[in-house]
Amino acid sequence: MSHGKPLFTLSSAGELVPATAEEIIASAREHLTRRLRRGSSLSSPETVRAFLAMKLGAQEFESFCILFLDNRHRLIEFVELFPGRQSPERTG
């Protein structure tokens, strides 16, 4: 990476190696997913959009999903029921 400080990851041998952009993004998504666990408030369209973009944005295929919320718009559970077809913007 030419911008900012380089980020590193551990290789299978336990050595520090520069992280790829894909590894950095995957790690960031994992971190954000942990922060948006059960009990997170999804009380505005913008918050729901950001949550779904984080959960589904990197997928190659559409997904049919359900968000279970309580009466205060707090996340009870996110369930991906099944994948659909490839997203139109991802096809040539």
C-alpha positions in Angstrom: 0.0 0.0 0.0 1.4 3.4 -0.9 -0.9 5.4 1.3 -0.4 5.7 5.1 1.2 3.1 7.2 1.5 -0.5 5.9 -0.7 -3.1 7.6 0.4 -6.6 8.3 -1.0 -10.0 8.9 0.4 -13.3 10.1 1.3 -15.9 7.5 0.6 -19.6 8.1 4.2 -19.8 9.4 3.6 -17.1 11.9 5.6 -14.4 10.1 4.4 -10.9 9.5 3.6 -10.2 5.9 2.0 -7.2 4.3 -1.8 -7.5 4.2 -3.6 -7.4 0.9 -6.5 -4.9 0.3 -8.9 -7.9 0.4 -7.6 -9.1 3.8 -7.9 -5.6 5.2 -11.5 -5.2 4.0 -12.4 -8.7 5.2 -11.0 -7.9 8.6 -12.8 -4.6 8.8 -16.1 -6.3 7.9 -15.5 -8.9 10.6 -14.8 -6.2 13.2 -18.0 -4.2 12.2 -20.1 -7.4 12.2 -19.0 -8.0 15.8 -20.0 -4.5 16.8 -23.4 -4.8 15.2 -24.5 -7.9 17.0 -27.8 -8.6 18.7 -29.2 -5.5 20.3 -27.9 -3.0 17.8 -30.5 -0.3 17.0 -31.6 -0.1 13.3 -34.0 2.8 13.8 -33.4 4.7 10.5 -33.3 3.8 6.9 -29.7 5.0 6.7 -28.6 2.7 9.5 -30.3 -0.3 7.9 -28.7 0.5 4.6 -25.3 0.8 6.2 -25.8 -2.5 8.0 -26.9 -4.3 4.9 -24.1 -2.8 2.8 -21.6 -4.1 5.4 -23.2 -7.6 5.6 -23.9 -8.1 1.9 -21.8 -5.6 -0.1 -19.0 -8.0 -1.0 -21.2 -10.9 -2.1 -21.2 -11.9 -5.8 -24.9 -13.0 -5.6 -28.1 -11.6 -4.4 -29.4 -13.0 -1.1 -32.8 -13.4 0.4 -32.4 -12.3 4.0 -34.5 -11.4 7.0 -33.8 -8.9 9.8 -35.6 -9.8 13.0 -36.1 -6.6 15.1 -37.8 -6.1 18.4 -40.4 -3.3 19.0 -37.5 -0.8 19.6 -35.9 -1.6 16.3 -33.0 -3.5 17.9 -31.5 -6.4 16.0 -32.6 -9.8 17.3 -31.1 -11.8 14.4 -30.0 -11.5 10.8 -30.7 -14.6 8.8 -29.6 -15.3 5.2 -32.2 -17.8 3.9 -30.8 -18.5 0.5 -28.7 -17.0 -2.3 -30.3 -15.8 -5.5 -28.8 -15.1 -8.9 -25.7 -13.1 -9.7 -26.2 -9.4 -9.2 -26.8 -7.5 -12.4 -24.0 -4.9 -11.7 -21.5 -7.7 -11.2 -22.1 -9.2 -14.6 -20.2 -8.0 -17.6 
